[in-house]
Amino acid sequence: VDGGFDAAFECQRVLRLPDLALPAHVLGLPHAFDPAAARKRFRQLARVLHPDKCPLPNAETAFKRINDAFQAVMKARSPYVF
């Protein structure tokens, strides 16, 4: 457990979500959030789900999902979306 995050719980939560889940839901964010909150939440999750730190067999898949979700959230929040 790191900072109140249980790696096993977060890994299962991320992997249980459907493939088309909203990126904010993958990160565990509410519908209304700011980029700083998204960045903080991603860093918290990355710390516990990073494959080098998490011994769970699906940690790499969960880490990739949160990384993809974070990239999508930040791109959507960018004023330069094309």
Secondary structure, 3 states (H helix, E strand, C coil): CECCECHHHHHHHHHHCCCCCCHHHHHCCCCCCCHHHHHHHHHHHHHHHCCCCCCCCCHHHHHHHHHHHHHHHHHHHCCCCC
